Amino acid sequence: MTADQMVIVQPYDAAAWDDFYQALLHVIEDPVCYSSAGCAIHGR
């Protein structure tokens, strides 16, 4: 089995993943609620 396109594997970069995590931390800890009927996460 072969891939249709070349696959490039990048080395793991812990600092880059931490930057990504920190940039999205507000979304992870307080997700956006689109429900007009209320939200179990936000208690609304």
PDB file of N, CA, C and O in Angstrom, chain B, residues numbered from 101:
ATOM      1  N   MET B 101       0.840  -1.159   0.000  1.00  0.00           N
ATOM      2  CA  MET B 101       0.000   0.000   0.000  1.00  0.00           C
ATOM      3  C   MET B 101       0.896   1.238   0.000  1.00  0.00           C
ATOM      4  O   MET B 101       1.856   1.318   0.767  1.00  0.00           O
ATOM      5  N   THR B 102       0.580   2.187  -0.853  1.00  0.00           N
ATOM      6  CA  THR B 102       1.356   3.425  -0.929  1.00  0.00           C
ATOM      7  C   THR B 102       0.415   4.622  -0.855  1.00  0.00           C
ATOM      8  O   THR B 102      -0.770   4.524  -1.172  1.00  0.00           O
ATOM      9  N   ALA B 103       0.967   5.746  -0.433  1.00  0.00           N
ATOM     10  CA  ALA B 103       0.194   6.982  -0.378  1.00  0.00           C
ATOM     11  C   ALA B 103       0.166   7.625  -1.758  1.00  0.00           C
ATOM     12  O   ALA B 103       1.110   7.495  -2.537  1.00  0.00           O
ATOM     13  N   ASP B 104      -0.932   8.323  -2.049  1.00  0.00           N
ATOM     14  CA  ASP B 104      -1.049   9.020  -3.333  1.00  0.00           C
ATOM     15  C   ASP B 104      -0.057  10.168  -3.437  1.00  0.00           C
ATOM     16  O   ASP B 104       0.402  10.507  -4.527  1.00  0.00           O
ATOM     17  N   GLN B 105       0.269  10.760  -2.299  1.00  0.00           N
ATOM     18  CA  GLN B 105       1.233  11.855  -2.262  1.00  0.00           C
ATOM     19  C   GLN B 105       2.316  11.515  -1.247  1.00  0.00           C
ATOM     20  O   GLN B 105       2.113  10.704  -0.343  1.00  0.00           O
ATOM     21  N   MET B 106       3.474  12.154  -1.418  1.00  0.00           N
ATOM     22  CA  MET B 106       4.578  11.925  -0.508  1.00  0.00           C
ATOM     23  C   MET B 106       4.189  12.376   0.907  1.00  0.00           C
ATOM     24  O   MET B 106       3.594  13.440   1.076  1.00  0.00           O
ATOM     25  N   VAL B 107       4.517  11.587   1.898  1.00  0.00           N
ATOM     26  CA  VAL B 107       4.244  11.909   3.299  1.00  0.00           C
ATOM     27  C   VAL B 107       5.522  12.420   3.938  1.00  0.00           C
ATOM     28  O   VAL B 107       6.570  11.779   3.859  1.00  0.00           O
ATOM     29  N   ILE B 108       5.425  13.584   4.572  1.00  0.00           N
ATOM     30  CA  ILE B 108       6.583  14.172   5.242  1.00  0.00           C
ATOM     31  C   ILE B 108       6.327  14.114   6.746  1.00  0.00           C
ATOM     32  O   ILE B 108       5.335  14.657   7.231  1.00  0.00           O
ATOM     33  N   VAL B 109       7.205  13.469   7.467  1.00  0.00           N
ATOM     34  CA  VAL B 109       7.092  13.352   8.913  1.00  0.00           C
ATOM     35  C   VAL B 109       8.009  14.386   9.545  1.00  0.00           C
ATOM     36  O   VAL B 109       9.217  14.398   9.306  1.00  0.00           O
ATOM     37  N   GLN B 110       7.412  15.258  10.360  1.00  0.00           N
ATOM     38  CA  GLN B 110       8.172  16.300  11.031  1.00  0.00           C
ATOM     39  C   GLN B 110       8.541  15.833  12.434  1.00  0.00           C
ATOM     40  O   GLN B 110       7.765  15.107  13.056  1.00  0.00           O
ATOM     41  N   PRO B 111       9.690  16.225  12.941  1.00  0.00           N
ATOM     42  CA  PRO B 111      10.051  15.864  14.313  1.00  0.00           C
ATOM     43  C   PRO B 111       9.115  16.566  15.301  1.00  0.00           C
ATOM     44  O   PRO B 111       8.632  17.668  15.037  1.00  0.00           O
ATOM     45  N   TYR B 112       8.868  15.919  16.433  1.00  0.00           N
ATOM     46  CA  TYR B 112       8.018  16.485  17.476  1.00  0.00           C
ATOM     47  C   TYR B 112       8.691  17.711  18.072  1.00  0.00           C
ATOM     48  O   TYR B 112       9.875  17.678  18.404  1.00  0.00           O
ATOM     49  N   ASP B 113       7.943  18.778  18.204  1.00  0.00           N
ATOM     50  CA  ASP B 113       8.458  20.028  18.751  1.00  0.00           C
ATOM     51  C   ASP B 113       7.600  20.411  19.954  1.00  0.00           C
ATOM     52  O   ASP B 113       6.528  20.994  19.795  1.00  0.00           O
ATOM     53  N   ALA B 114       8.073  20.084  21.156  1.00  0.00           N
ATOM     54  CA  ALA B 114       7.303  20.322  22.374  1.00  0.00           C
ATOM     55  C   ALA B 114       6.994  21.805  22.575  1.00  0.00           C
ATOM     56  O   ALA B 114       5.895  22.148  23.009  1.00  0.00           O
ATOM     57  N   ALA B 115       7.931  22.675  22.269  1.00  0.00           N
ATOM     58  CA  ALA B 115       7.712  24.112  22.450  1.00  0.00           C
ATOM     59  C   ALA B 115       6.608  24.623  21.519  1.00  0.00           C
ATOM     60  O   ALA B 115       5.775  25.432  21.929  1.00  0.00           O
ATOM     61  N   ALA B 116       6.600  24.159  20.287  1.00  0.00           N
ATOM     62  CA  ALA B 116       5.568  24.575  19.334  1.00  0.00           C
ATOM     63  C   ALA B 116       4.192  24.093  19.771  1.00  0.00           C
ATOM     64  O   ALA B 116       3.215  24.835  19.665  1.00  0.00           O
ATOM     65  N   TRP B 117       4.101  22.862  20.259  1.00  0.00           N
ATOM     66  CA  TRP B 117       2.818  22.343  20.739  1.00  0.00           C
ATOM     67  C   TRP B 117       2.373  23.082  21.989  1.00  0.00           C
ATOM     68  O   TRP B 117       1.174  23.288  22.175  1.00  0.00           O
ATOM     69  N   ASP B 118       3.294  23.489  22.851  1.00  0.00           N
ATOM     70  CA  ASP B 118       2.923  24.266  24.030  1.00  0.00           C
ATOM     71  C   ASP B 118       2.406  25.640  23.609  1.00  0.00           C
ATOM     72  O   ASP B 118       1.429  26.129  24.177  1.00  0.00           O
ATOM     73  N   ASP B 119       3.037  26.260  22.633  1.00  0.00           N
ATOM     74  CA  ASP B 119       2.547  27.542  22.115  1.00  0.00           C
ATOM     75  C   ASP B 119       1.136  27.393  21.561  1.00  0.00           C
ATOM     76  O   ASP B 119       0.275  28.236  21.812  1.00  0.00           O
ATOM     77  N   PHE B 120       0.900  26.323  20.809  1.00  0.00           N
ATOM     78  CA  PHE B 120      -0.427  26.047  20.247  1.00  0.00           C
ATOM     79  C   PHE B 120      -1.450  25.871  21.368  1.00  0.00           C
ATOM     80  O   PHE B 120      -2.544  26.431  21.312  1.00  0.00           O
ATOM     81  N   TYR B 121      -1.086  25.085  22.390  1.00  0.00           N
ATOM     82  CA  TYR B 121      -1.971  24.848  23.526  1.00  0.00           C
ATOM     83  C   TYR B 121      -2.287  26.149  24.255  1.00  0.00           C
ATOM     84  O   TYR B 121      -3.448  26.416  24.568  1.00  0.00           O
ATOM     85  N   GLN B 122      -1.274  26.954  24.527  1.00  0.00           N
ATOM     86  CA  GLN B 122      -1.478  28.210  25.238  1.00  0.00           C
ATOM     87  C   GLN B 122      -2.354  29.171  24.437  1.00  0.00           C
ATOM     88  O   GLN B 122      -3.162  29.901  25.012  1.00  0.00           O
ATOM     89  N   ALA B 123      -2.198  29.175  23.114  1.00  0.00           N
ATOM     90  CA  ALA B 123      -2.994  30.058  22.260  1.00  0.00           C
ATOM     91  C   ALA B 123      -4.466  29.671  22.272  1.00  0.00           C
ATOM     92  O   ALA B 123      -5.331  30.529  22.095  1.00  0.00           O
ATOM     93  N   LEU B 124      -4.764  28.389  22.478  1.00  0.00           N
ATOM     94  CA  LEU B 124      -6.155  27.929  22.456  1.00  0.00           C
ATOM     95  C   LEU B 124      -6.705  27.591  23.837  1.00  0.00           C
ATOM     96  O   LEU B 124      -7.794  27.027  23.946  1.00  0.00           O
ATOM     97  N   LEU B 125      -5.975  27.925  24.880  1.00  0.00           N
ATOM     98  CA  LEU B 125      -6.377  27.563  26.233  1.00  0.00           C
ATOM     99  C   LEU B 125      -7.738  28.142  26.603  1.00  0.00           C
ATOM    100  O   LEU B 125      -8.525  27.476  27.275  1.00  0.00           O
ATOM    101  N   HIS B 126      -8.032  29.371  26.176  1.00  0.00           N
ATOM    102  CA  HIS B 126      -9.326  29.970  26.502  1.00  0.00           C
ATOM    103  C   HIS B 126     -10.478  29.187  25.873  1.00  0.00           C
ATOM    104  O   HIS B 126     -11.558  29.110  26.459  1.00  0.00           O
ATOM    105  N   VAL B 127     -10.269  28.611  24.704  1.00  0.00           N
ATOM    106  CA  VAL B 127     -11.305  27.813  24.049  1.00  0.00           C
ATOM    107  C   VAL B 127     -11.460  26.461  24.746  1.00  0.00           C
ATOM    108  O   VAL B 127     -12.569  25.939  24.858  1.00  0.00           O
ATOM    109  N   ILE B 128     -10.349  25.898  25.211  1.00  0.00           N
ATOM    110  CA  ILE B 128     -10.376  24.604  25.887  1.00  0.00           C
ATOM    111  C   ILE B 128     -11.068  24.727  27.246  1.00  0.00           C
ATOM    112  O   ILE B 128     -11.889  23.880  27.600  1.00  0.00           O
ATOM    113  N   GLU B 129     -10.746  25.767  28.005  1.00  0.00           N
ATOM    114  CA  GLU B 129     -11.283  25.922  29.350  1.00  0.00           C
ATOM    115  C   GLU B 129     -12.695  26.501  29.372  1.00  0.00           C
ATOM    116  O   GLU B 129     -13.469  26.190  30.277  1.00  0.00           O
ATOM    117  N   ASP B 130     -13.044  27.334  28.399  1.00  0.00           N
ATOM    118  CA  ASP B 130     -14.367  27.958  28.356  1.00  0.00           C
ATOM    119  C   ASP B 130     -14.899  27.900  26.926  1.00  0.00           C
ATOM    120  O   ASP B 130     -14.898  28.907  26.219  1.00  0.00           O
ATOM    121  N   PRO B 131     -15.358  26.707  26.497  1.00  0.00           N
ATOM    122  CA  PRO B 131     -15.800  26.559  25.113  1.00  0.00           C
ATOM    123  C   PRO B 131     -16.986  27.458  24.781  1.00  0.00           C
ATOM    124  O   PRO B 131     -17.792  27.788  25.652  1.00  0.00           O
ATOM    125  N   VAL B 132     -17.081  27.838  23.546  1.00  0.00           N
ATOM    126  CA  VAL B 132     -18.169  28.679  23.061  1.00  0.00           C
ATOM    127  C   VAL B 132     -19.454  27.865  23.066  1.00  0.00           C
ATOM    128  O   VAL B 132     -19.460  26.696  22.680  1.00  0.00           O
ATOM    129  N   CYS B 133     -20.534  28.485  23.501  1.00  0.00           N
ATOM    130  CA  CYS B 133     -21.833  27.811  23.537  1.00  0.00           C
ATOM    131  C   CYS B 133     -22.744  28.447  22.498  1.00  0.00           C
ATOM    132  O   CYS B 133     -22.974  29.656  22.522  1.00  0.00           O
ATOM    133  N   TYR B 134     -23.262  27.630  21.585  1.00  0.00           N
ATOM    134  CA  TYR B 134     -24.142  28.141  20.543  1.00  0.00           C
ATOM    135  C   TYR B 134     -25.600  27.739  20.785  1.00  0.00           C
ATOM    136  O   TYR B 134     -26.461  27.999  19.945  1.00  0.00           O
ATOM    137  N   SER B 135     -25.873  27.117  21.908  1.00  0.00           N
ATOM    138  CA  SER B 135     -27.217  26.632  22.182  1.00  0.00           C
ATOM    139  C   SER B 135     -28.092  27.735  22.768  1.00  0.00           C
ATOM    140  O   SER B 135     -27.733  28.334  23.782  1.00  0.00           O
ATOM    141  N   SER B 136     -29.233  28.010  22.141  1.00  0.00           N
ATOM    142  CA  SER B 136     -30.158  29.000  22.683  1.00  0.00           C
ATOM    143  C   SER B 136     -31.012  28.403  23.793  1.00  0.00           C
ATOM    144  O   SER B 136     -31.676  29.136  24.526  1.00  0.00           O
ATOM    145  N   ALA B 137     -31.003  27.062  23.925  1.00  0.00           N
ATOM    146  CA  ALA B 137     -31.803  26.378  24.937  1.00  0.00           C
ATOM    147  C   ALA B 137     -31.038  26.212  26.243  1.00  0.00           C
ATOM    148  O   ALA B 137     -31.585  25.673  27.205  1.00  0.00           O
ATOM    149  N   GLY B 138     -29.833  26.645  26.300  1.00  0.00           N
ATOM    150  CA  GLY B 138     -29.018  26.472  27.508  1.00  0.00           C
ATOM    151  C   GLY B 138     -27.871  25.528  27.261  1.00  0.00           C
ATOM    152  O   GLY B 138     -27.826  24.827  26.251  1.00  0.00           O
ATOM    153  N   CYS B 139     -26.951  25.519  28.190  1.00  0.00           N
ATOM    154  CA  CYS B 139     -25.736  24.749  28.013  1.00  0.00           C
ATOM    155  C   CYS B 139     -25.339  24.114  29.353  1.00  0.00           C
ATOM    156  O   CYS B 139     -25.202  24.820  30.352  1.00  0.00           O
ATOM    157  N   ALA B 140     -25.158  22.828  29.381  1.00  0.00           N
ATOM    158  CA  ALA B 140     -24.780  22.128  30.610  1.00  0.00           C
ATOM    159  C   ALA B 140     -23.394  22.533  31.085  1.00  0.00           C
ATOM    160  O   ALA B 140     -23.126  22.540  32.286  1.00  0.00           O
ATOM    161  N   ILE B 141     -22.517  22.868  30.156  1.00  0.00           N
ATOM    162  CA  ILE B 141     -21.147  23.262  30.527  1.00  0.00           C
ATOM    163  C   ILE B 141     -21.153  24.613  31.238  1.00  0.00           C
ATOM    164  O   ILE B 141     -20.463  24.790  32.243  1.00  0.00           O
ATOM    165  N   HIS B 142     -21.919  25.553  30.727  1.00  0.00           N
ATOM    166  CA  HIS B 142     -21.934  26.897  31.279  1.00  0.00           C
ATOM    167  C   HIS B 142     -23.042  27.117  32.297  1.00  0.00           C
ATOM    168  O   HIS B 142     -23.119  28.189  32.897  1.00  0.00           O
ATOM    169  N   GLY B 143     -23.894  26.133  32.505  1.00  0.00           N
ATOM    170  CA  GLY B 143     -24.982  26.283  33.466  1.00  0.00           C
ATOM    171  C   GLY B 143     -26.022  27.285  33.053  1.00  0.00           C
ATOM    172  O   GLY B 143     -26.678  27.897  33.896  1.00  0.00           O
ATOM    173  N   ARG B 144     -26.176  27.459  31.744  1.00  0.00           N
ATOM    174  CA  ARG B 144     -27.181  28.391  31.227  1.00  0.00           C
ATOM    175  C   ARG B 144     -28.239  27.635  30.477  1.00  0.00           C
ATOM    176  O   ARG B 144     -29.180  28.238  29.961  1.00  0.00           O
TER     177      ARG B 144
END
